[in-house]
Amino acid sequence: MHDHKNIIKLLKTAQGQVESVIKMTEDDRYCLDISTQINASIALLKKAQKELLVNHLNTCVLDSINAGSSEEKIEEISVLLKKLL
């Protein structure tokens, strides 16, 4: 298993923020404050995703290249990039 400690930390922090957004919404807090918290959650999720993808490139994809079977991994990344961009 790859070292995902920092990714897990980011995801748990985002989870806490989402829980806070739910509580704020239930408490009928000011909409712009809720929106700010949503943006913070999104930023953390994006950061976790970036770190996960860099990790994937540096491990799974690199291992495939070294093993001479990189076509499938490159196709996976290509499909993902098309979805993200």
Jmol script that loads the backbone (N, CA, C; Angstrom):
load data "model"
ATOM      1  N   MET A   1       0.844  -1.195   0.000  1.00  0.00           N
ATOM      2  CA  MET A   1       0.000   0.000   0.000  1.00  0.00           C
ATOM      3  C   MET A   1       0.880   1.246   0.000  1.00  0.00           C
ATOM      4  N   HIS A   2       0.468   2.217  -0.761  1.00  0.00           N
ATOM      5  CA  HIS A   2       1.211   3.463  -0.841  1.00  0.00           C
ATOM      6  C   HIS A   2       0.974   4.300   0.414  1.00  0.00           C
ATOM      7  N   ASP A   3       1.872   5.202   0.677  1.00  0.00           N
ATOM      8  CA  ASP A   3       1.745   6.063   1.842  1.00  0.00           C
ATOM      9  C   ASP A   3       0.725   7.167   1.550  1.00  0.00           C
ATOM     10  N   HIS A   4      -0.435   7.025   2.110  1.00  0.00           N
ATOM     11  CA  HIS A   4      -1.518   7.979   1.876  1.00  0.00           C
ATOM     12  C   HIS A   4      -1.855   8.776   3.134  1.00  0.00           C
ATOM     13  N   LYS A   5      -0.931   8.836   4.091  1.00  0.00           N
ATOM     14  CA  LYS A   5      -1.224   9.491   5.377  1.00  0.00           C
ATOM     15  C   LYS A   5      -1.668  10.937   5.197  1.00  0.00           C
ATOM     16  N   ASN A   6      -0.960  11.698   4.374  1.00  0.00           N
ATOM     17  CA  ASN A   6      -1.312  13.106   4.193  1.00  0.00           C
ATOM     18  C   ASN A   6      -2.640  13.246   3.452  1.00  0.00           C
ATOM     19  N   ILE A   7      -2.891  12.362   2.501  1.00  0.00           N
ATOM     20  CA  ILE A   7      -4.155  12.402   1.772  1.00  0.00           C
ATOM     21  C   ILE A   7      -5.305  12.112   2.726  1.00  0.00           C
ATOM     22  N   ILE A   8      -5.138  11.119   3.575  1.00  0.00           N
ATOM     23  CA  ILE A   8      -6.173  10.793   4.560  1.00  0.00           C
ATOM     24  C   ILE A   8      -6.406  11.971   5.502  1.00  0.00           C
ATOM     25  N   LYS A   9      -5.336  12.618   5.912  1.00  0.00           N
ATOM     26  CA  LYS A   9      -5.459  13.788   6.788  1.00  0.00           C
ATOM     27  C   LYS A   9      -6.269  14.893   6.102  1.00  0.00           C
ATOM     28  N   LEU A  10      -5.957  15.157   4.839  1.00  0.00           N
ATOM     29  CA  LEU A  10      -6.696  16.179   4.088  1.00  0.00           C
ATOM     30  C   LEU A  10      -8.170  15.801   3.959  1.00  0.00           C
ATOM     31  N   LEU A  11      -8.438  14.533   3.659  1.00  0.00           N
ATOM     32  CA  LEU A  11      -9.818  14.082   3.494  1.00  0.00           C
ATOM     33  C   LEU A  11     -10.596  14.155   4.802  1.00  0.00           C
ATOM     34  N   LYS A  12      -9.959  13.823   5.909  1.00  0.00           N
ATOM     35  CA  LYS A  12     -10.633  13.901   7.201  1.00  0.00           C
ATOM     36  C   LYS A  12     -10.911  15.351   7.586  1.00  0.00           C
ATOM     37  N   THR A  13      -9.984  16.235   7.246  1.00  0.00           N
ATOM     38  CA  THR A  13     -10.217  17.658   7.501  1.00  0.00           C
ATOM     39  C   THR A  13     -11.389  18.157   6.664  1.00  0.00           C
ATOM     40  N   ALA A  14     -11.430  17.742   5.390  1.00  0.00           N
ATOM     41  CA  ALA A  14     -12.549  18.120   4.521  1.00  0.00           C
ATOM     42  C   ALA A  14     -13.859  17.551   5.064  1.00  0.00           C
ATOM     43  N   GLN A  15     -13.803  16.328   5.563  1.00  0.00           N
ATOM     44  CA  GLN A  15     -14.990  15.708   6.147  1.00  0.00           C
ATOM     45  C   GLN A  15     -15.502  16.554   7.317  1.00  0.00           C
ATOM     46  N   GLY A  16     -14.595  16.998   8.165  1.00  0.00           N
ATOM     47  CA  GLY A  16     -14.984  17.854   9.278  1.00  0.00           C
ATOM     48  C   GLY A  16     -15.602  19.151   8.811  1.00  0.00           C
ATOM     49  N   GLN A  17     -15.055  19.708   7.739  1.00  0.00           N
ATOM     50  CA  GLN A  17     -15.619  20.946   7.202  1.00  0.00           C
ATOM     51  C   GLN A  17     -17.010  20.722   6.628  1.00  0.00           C
ATOM     52  N   VAL A  18     -17.200  19.602   5.947  1.00  0.00           N
ATOM     53  CA  VAL A  18     -18.524  19.300   5.396  1.00  0.00           C
ATOM     54  C   VAL A  18     -19.524  19.111   6.528  1.00  0.00           C
ATOM     55  N   GLU A  19     -19.115  18.434   7.578  1.00  0.00           N
ATOM     56  CA  GLU A  19     -19.997  18.286   8.738  1.00  0.00           C
ATOM     57  C   GLU A  19     -20.347  19.652   9.330  1.00  0.00           C
ATOM     58  N   SER A  20     -19.377  20.552   9.335  1.00  0.00           N
ATOM     59  CA  SER A  20     -19.614  21.909   9.818  1.00  0.00           C
ATOM     60  C   SER A  20     -20.604  22.646   8.912  1.00  0.00           C
ATOM     61  N   VAL A  21     -20.472  22.450   7.601  1.00  0.00           N
ATOM     62  CA  VAL A  21     -21.396  23.067   6.650  1.00  0.00           C
ATOM     63  C   VAL A  21     -22.817  22.566   6.898  1.00  0.00           C
ATOM     64  N   ILE A  22     -22.955  21.277   7.139  1.00  0.00           N
ATOM     65  CA  ILE A  22     -24.277  20.712   7.418  1.00  0.00           C
ATOM     66  C   ILE A  22     -24.865  21.345   8.673  1.00  0.00           C
ATOM     67  N   LYS A  23     -24.058  21.430   9.727  1.00  0.00           N
ATOM     68  CA  LYS A  23     -24.521  22.025  10.992  1.00  0.00           C
ATOM     69  C   LYS A  23     -24.887  23.497  10.797  1.00  0.00           C
ATOM     70  N   MET A  24     -24.043  24.224  10.064  1.00  0.00           N
ATOM     71  CA  MET A  24     -24.329  25.638   9.798  1.00  0.00           C
ATOM     72  C   MET A  24     -25.653  25.792   9.045  1.00  0.00           C
ATOM     73  N   THR A  25     -25.886  24.906   8.078  1.00  0.00           N
ATOM     74  CA  THR A  25     -27.120  24.966   7.300  1.00  0.00           C
ATOM     75  C   THR A  25     -28.319  24.631   8.168  1.00  0.00           C
ATOM     76  N   GLU A  26     -28.181  23.601   8.998  1.00  0.00           N
ATOM     77  CA  GLU A  26     -29.256  23.235   9.918  1.00  0.00           C
ATOM     78  C   GLU A  26     -29.564  24.371  10.891  1.00  0.00           C
ATOM     79  N   ASP A  27     -28.526  25.107  11.288  1.00  0.00           N
ATOM     80  CA  ASP A  27     -28.694  26.220  12.217  1.00  0.00           C
ATOM     81  C   ASP A  27     -29.117  27.508  11.521  1.00  0.00           C
ATOM     82  N   ASP A  28     -29.354  27.415  10.224  1.00  0.00           N
ATOM     83  CA  ASP A  28     -29.801  28.562   9.416  1.00  0.00           C
ATOM     84  C   ASP A  28     -28.831  29.742   9.500  1.00  0.00           C
ATOM     85  N   ARG A  29     -27.546  29.401   9.411  1.00  0.00           N
ATOM     86  CA  ARG A  29     -26.517  30.446   9.446  1.00  0.00           C
ATOM     87  C   ARG A  29     -26.525  31.240   8.148  1.00  0.00           C
ATOM     88  N   TYR A  30     -25.809  32.347   8.144  1.00  0.00           N
ATOM     89  CA  TYR A  30     -25.745  33.254   7.003  1.00  0.00           C
ATOM     90  C   TYR A  30     -25.197  32.521   5.780  1.00  0.00           C
ATOM     91  N   CYS A  31     -25.900  32.660   4.677  1.00  0.00           N
ATOM     92  CA  CYS A  31     -25.589  31.905   3.454  1.00  0.00           C
ATOM     93  C   CYS A  31     -24.150  32.099   2.970  1.00  0.00           C
ATOM     94  N   LEU A  32     -23.639  33.308   3.043  1.00  0.00           N
ATOM     95  CA  LEU A  32     -22.277  33.543   2.557  1.00  0.00           C
ATOM     96  C   LEU A  32     -21.234  32.884   3.444  1.00  0.00           C
ATOM     97  N   ASP A  33     -21.522  32.776   4.729  1.00  0.00           N
ATOM     98  CA  ASP A  33     -20.619  32.043   5.629  1.00  0.00           C
ATOM     99  C   ASP A  33     -20.605  30.558   5.271  1.00  0.00           C
ATOM    100  N   ILE A  34     -21.779  30.023   4.974  1.00  0.00           N
ATOM    101  CA  ILE A  34     -21.876  28.622   4.566  1.00  0.00           C
ATOM    102  C   ILE A  34     -21.124  28.414   3.255  1.00  0.00           C
ATOM    103  N   SER A  35     -21.307  29.322   2.329  1.00  0.00           N
ATOM    104  CA  SER A  35     -20.632  29.229   1.032  1.00  0.00           C
ATOM    105  C   SER A  35     -19.116  29.264   1.201  1.00  0.00           C
ATOM    106  N   THR A  36     -18.622  30.079   2.103  1.00  0.00           N
ATOM    107  CA  THR A  36     -17.186  30.153   2.370  1.00  0.00           C
ATOM    108  C   THR A  36     -16.672  28.807   2.864  1.00  0.00           C
ATOM    109  N   GLN A  37     -17.427  28.176   3.746  1.00  0.00           N
ATOM    110  CA  GLN A  37     -17.031  26.857   4.257  1.00  0.00           C
ATOM    111  C   GLN A  37     -17.069  25.796   3.160  1.00  0.00           C
ATOM    112  N   ILE A  38     -18.054  25.897   2.278  1.00  0.00           N
ATOM    113  CA  ILE A  38     -18.123  24.958   1.145  1.00  0.00           C
ATOM    114  C   ILE A  38     -16.890  25.120   0.266  1.00  0.00           C
ATOM    115  N   ASN A  39     -16.502  26.358  -0.008  1.00  0.00           N
ATOM    116  CA  ASN A  39     -15.306  26.602  -0.826  1.00  0.00           C
ATOM    117  C   ASN A  39     -14.048  26.049  -0.168  1.00  0.00           C
ATOM    118  N   ALA A  40     -13.954  26.173   1.140  1.00  0.00           N
ATOM    119  CA  ALA A  40     -12.803  25.623   1.864  1.00  0.00           C
ATOM    120  C   ALA A  40     -12.772  24.098   1.747  1.00  0.00           C
ATOM    121  N   SER A  41     -13.933  23.480   1.822  1.00  0.00           N
ATOM    122  CA  SER A  41     -14.021  22.020   1.674  1.00  0.00           C
ATOM    123  C   SER A  41     -13.605  21.589   0.275  1.00  0.00           C
ATOM    124  N   ILE A  42     -14.086  22.291  -0.717  1.00  0.00           N
ATOM    125  CA  ILE A  42     -13.732  21.988  -2.107  1.00  0.00           C
ATOM    126  C   ILE A  42     -12.225  22.119  -2.313  1.00  0.00           C
ATOM    127  N   ALA A  43     -11.634  23.172  -1.757  1.00  0.00           N
ATOM    128  CA  ALA A  43     -10.187  23.381  -1.910  1.00  0.00           C
ATOM    129  C   ALA A  43      -9.400  22.223  -1.301  1.00  0.00           C
ATOM    130  N   LEU A  44      -9.827  21.748  -0.148  1.00  0.00           N
ATOM    131  CA  LEU A  44      -9.143  20.608   0.487  1.00  0.00           C
ATOM    132  C   LEU A  44      -9.293  19.340  -0.341  1.00  0.00           C
ATOM    133  N   LEU A  45     -10.480  19.111  -0.880  1.00  0.00           N
ATOM    134  CA  LEU A  45     -10.684  17.933  -1.723  1.00  0.00           C
ATOM    135  C   LEU A  45      -9.828  17.996  -2.981  1.00  0.00           C
ATOM    136  N   LYS A  46      -9.727  19.172  -3.577  1.00  0.00           N
ATOM    137  CA  LYS A  46      -8.873  19.336  -4.761  1.00  0.00           C
ATOM    138  C   LYS A  46      -7.405  19.087  -4.410  1.00  0.00           C
ATOM    139  N   LYS A  47      -6.981  19.580  -3.261  1.00  0.00           N
ATOM    140  CA  LYS A  47      -5.601  19.367  -2.834  1.00  0.00           C
ATOM    141  C   LYS A  47      -5.333  17.882  -2.619  1.00  0.00           C
ATOM    142  N   ALA A  48      -6.273  17.181  -1.998  1.00  0.00           N
ATOM    143  CA  ALA A  48      -6.127  15.739  -1.788  1.00  0.00           C
ATOM    144  C   ALA A  48      -6.077  15.013  -3.125  1.00  0.00           C
ATOM    145  N   GLN A  49      -6.913  15.427  -4.058  1.00  0.00           N
ATOM    146  CA  GLN A  49      -6.931  14.797  -5.378  1.00  0.00           C
ATOM    147  C   GLN A  49      -5.602  15.006  -6.104  1.00  0.00           C
ATOM    148  N   LYS A  50      -5.075  16.202  -6.063  1.00  0.00           N
ATOM    149  CA  LYS A  50      -3.787  16.478  -6.704  1.00  0.00           C
ATOM    150  C   LYS A  50      -2.682  15.614  -6.113  1.00  0.00           C
ATOM    151  N   GLU A  51      -2.667  15.537  -4.795  1.00  0.00           N
ATOM    152  CA  GLU A  51      -1.632  14.740  -4.137  1.00  0.00           C
ATOM    153  C   GLU A  51      -1.776  13.257  -4.483  1.00  0.00           C
ATOM    154  N   LEU A  52      -3.004  12.784  -4.524  1.00  0.00           N
ATOM    155  CA  LEU A  52      -3.258  11.400  -4.883  1.00  0.00           C
ATOM    156  C   LEU A  52      -2.793  11.104  -6.310  1.00  0.00           C
ATOM    157  N   LEU A  53      -3.082  12.013  -7.233  1.00  0.00           N
ATOM    158  CA  LEU A  53      -2.691  11.803  -8.629  1.00  0.00           C
ATOM    159  C   LEU A  53      -1.177  11.869  -8.820  1.00  0.00           C
ATOM    160  N   VAL A  54      -0.511  12.777  -8.120  1.00  0.00           N
ATOM    161  CA  VAL A  54       0.952  12.838  -8.190  1.00  0.00           C
ATOM    162  C   VAL A  54       1.543  11.549  -7.650  1.00  0.00           C
ATOM    163  N   ASN A  55       0.984  11.071  -6.543  1.00  0.00           N
ATOM    164  CA  ASN A  55       1.423   9.803  -5.970  1.00  0.00           C
ATOM    165  C   ASN A  55       1.209   8.666  -6.974  1.00  0.00           C
ATOM    166  N   HIS A  56       0.071   8.665  -7.641  1.00  0.00           N
ATOM    167  CA  HIS A  56      -0.229   7.638  -8.631  1.00  0.00           C
ATOM    168  C   HIS A  56       0.787   7.660  -9.775  1.00  0.00           C
ATOM    169  N   LEU A  57       1.099   8.852 -10.250  1.00  0.00           N
ATOM    170  CA  LEU A  57       2.082   8.978 -11.336  1.00  0.00           C
ATOM    171  C   LEU A  57       3.454   8.480 -10.900  1.00  0.00           C
ATOM    172  N   ASN A  58       3.835   8.814  -9.680  1.00  0.00           N
ATOM    173  CA  ASN A  58       5.165   8.463  -9.188  1.00  0.00           C
ATOM    174  C   ASN A  58       5.301   7.011  -8.749  1.00  0.00           C
ATOM    175  N   THR A  59       4.178   6.325  -8.620  1.00  0.00           N
ATOM    176  CA  THR A  59       4.247   4.924  -8.188  1.00  0.00           C
ATOM    177  C   THR A  59       3.659   4.002  -9.254  1.00  0.00           C
ATOM    178  N   CYS A  60       2.351   3.983  -9.368  1.00  0.00           N
ATOM    179  CA  CYS A  60       1.678   3.040 -10.260  1.00  0.00           C
ATOM    180  C   CYS A  60       2.090   3.215 -11.724  1.00  0.00           C
ATOM    181  N   VAL A  61       2.074   4.449 -12.193  1.00  0.00           N
ATOM    182  CA  VAL A  61       2.413   4.691 -13.600  1.00  0.00           C
ATOM    183  C   VAL A  61       3.894   4.417 -13.834  1.00  0.00           C
ATOM    184  N   LEU A  62       4.735   4.873 -12.944  1.00  0.00           N
ATOM    185  CA  LEU A  62       6.170   4.633 -13.090  1.00  0.00           C
ATOM    186  C   LEU A  62       6.479   3.135 -13.053  1.00  0.00           C
ATOM    187  N   ASP A  63       5.824   2.399 -12.165  1.00  0.00           N
ATOM    188  CA  ASP A  63       6.008   0.946 -12.117  1.00  0.00           C
ATOM    189  C   ASP A  63       5.604   0.300 -13.439  1.00  0.00           C
ATOM    190  N   SER A  64       4.503   0.772 -14.020  1.00  0.00           N
ATOM    191  CA  SER A  64       4.053   0.226 -15.308  1.00  0.00           C
ATOM    192  C   SER A  64       5.050   0.521 -16.419  1.00  0.00           C
ATOM    193  N   ILE A  65       5.588   1.720 -16.415  1.00  0.00           N
ATOM    194  CA  ILE A  65       6.596   2.084 -17.429  1.00  0.00           C
ATOM    195  C   ILE A  65       7.814   1.191 -17.280  1.00  0.00           C
ATOM    196  N   ASN A  66       8.273   1.027 -16.053  1.00  0.00           N
ATOM    197  CA  ASN A  66       9.448   0.185 -15.805  1.00  0.00           C
ATOM    198  C   ASN A  66       9.202  -1.276 -16.176  1.00  0.00           C
ATOM    199  N   ALA A  67       7.942  -1.716 -16.073  1.00  0.00           N
ATOM    200  CA  ALA A  67       7.603  -3.099 -16.414  1.00  0.00           C
ATOM    201  C   ALA A  67       7.310  -3.265 -17.906  1.00  0.00           C
ATOM    202  N   GLY A  68       7.328  -2.143 -18.637  1.00  0.00           N
ATOM    203  CA  GLY A  68       7.067  -2.206 -20.075  1.00  0.00           C
ATOM    204  C   GLY A  68       5.600  -2.333 -20.439  1.00  0.00           C
ATOM    205  N   SER A  69       4.716  -1.992 -19.525  1.00  0.00           N
ATOM    206  CA  SER A  69       3.267  -2.104 -19.787  1.00  0.00           C
ATOM    207  C   SER A  69       2.542  -0.817 -19.414  1.00  0.00           C
ATOM    208  N   SER A  70       2.976   0.269 -19.972  1.00  0.00           N
ATOM    209  CA  SER A  70       2.460   1.574 -19.565  1.00  0.00           C
ATOM    210  C   SER A  70       1.222   2.028 -20.325  1.00  0.00           C
ATOM    211  N   GLU A  71       0.865   1.363 -21.409  1.00  0.00           N
ATOM    212  CA  GLU A  71      -0.230   1.852 -22.255  1.00  0.00           C
ATOM    213  C   GLU A  71      -1.542   1.997 -21.493  1.00  0.00           C
ATOM    214  N   GLU A  72      -1.880   1.003 -20.679  1.00  0.00           N
ATOM    215  CA  GLU A  72      -3.138   1.042 -19.938  1.00  0.00           C
ATOM    216  C   GLU A  72      -3.157   2.191 -18.934  1.00  0.00           C
ATOM    217  N   LYS A  73      -2.070   2.371 -18.207  1.00  0.00           N
ATOM    218  CA  LYS A  73      -2.007   3.446 -17.206  1.00  0.00           C
ATOM    219  C   LYS A  73      -2.061   4.816 -17.871  1.00  0.00           C
ATOM    220  N   ILE A  74      -1.391   4.954 -18.999  1.00  0.00           N
ATOM    221  CA  ILE A  74      -1.410   6.235 -19.714  1.00  0.00           C
ATOM    222  C   ILE A  74      -2.817   6.527 -20.216  1.00  0.00           C
ATOM    223  N   GLU A  75      -3.516   5.504 -20.697  1.00  0.00           N
ATOM    224  CA  GLU A  75      -4.899   5.682 -21.140  1.00  0.00           C
ATOM    225  C   GLU A  75      -5.790   6.089 -19.965  1.00  0.00           C
ATOM    226  N   GLU A  76      -5.598   5.476 -18.812  1.00  0.00           N
ATOM    227  CA  GLU A  76      -6.378   5.843 -17.623  1.00  0.00           C
ATOM    228  C   GLU A  76      -6.176   7.315 -17.268  1.00  0.00           C
ATOM    229  N   ILE A  77      -4.940   7.754 -17.288  1.00  0.00           N
ATOM    230  CA  ILE A  77      -4.637   9.159 -16.968  1.00  0.00           C
ATOM    231  C   ILE A  77      -5.241  10.082 -18.019  1.00  0.00           C
ATOM    232  N   SER A  78      -5.166   9.689 -19.281  1.00  0.00           N
ATOM    233  CA  SER A  78      -5.746  10.498 -20.362  1.00  0.00           C
ATOM    234  C   SER A  78      -7.250  10.672 -20.172  1.00  0.00           C
ATOM    235  N   VAL A  79      -7.939   9.583 -19.844  1.00  0.00           N
ATOM    236  CA  VAL A  79      -9.388   9.651 -19.613  1.00  0.00           C
ATOM    237  C   VAL A  79      -9.694  10.556 -18.424  1.00  0.00           C
ATOM    238  N   LEU A  80      -8.933  10.419 -17.363  1.00  0.00           N
ATOM    239  CA  LEU A  80      -9.142  11.244 -16.177  1.00  0.00           C
ATOM    240  C   LEU A  80      -8.917  12.726 -16.477  1.00  0.00           C
ATOM    241  N   LEU A  81      -7.851  13.017 -17.186  1.00  0.00           N
ATOM    242  CA  LEU A  81      -7.561  14.417 -17.529  1.00  0.00           C
ATOM    243  C   LEU A  81      -8.676  15.034 -18.374  1.00  0.00           C
ATOM    244  N   LYS A  82      -9.244  14.249 -19.272  1.00  0.00           N
ATOM    245  CA  LYS A  82     -10.364  14.749 -20.086  1.00  0.00           C
ATOM    246  C   LYS A  82     -11.558  15.083 -19.207  1.00  0.00           C
ATOM    247  N   LYS A  83     -11.789  14.280 -18.153  1.00  0.00           N
ATOM    248  CA  LYS A  83     -12.894  14.553 -17.234  1.00  0.00           C
ATOM    249  C   LYS A  83     -12.626  15.804 -16.400  1.00  0.00           C
ATOM    250  N   LEU A  84     -11.368  15.966 -15.981  1.00  0.00           N
ATOM    251  CA  LEU A  84     -11.019  17.066 -15.086  1.00  0.00           C
ATOM    252  C   LEU A  84     -10.907  18.413 -15.788  1.00  0.00           C
ATOM    253  N   LEU A  85     -10.516  18.381 -17.043  1.00  0.00           N
ATOM    254  CA  LEU A  85     -10.257  19.651 -17.752  1.00  0.00           C
ATOM    255  C   LEU A  85     -11.387  20.073 -18.647  1.00  0.00           C
TER     256      LEU A  85
END
end "model"
wireframe off; spacefill off
backbone 0.3
color backbone group
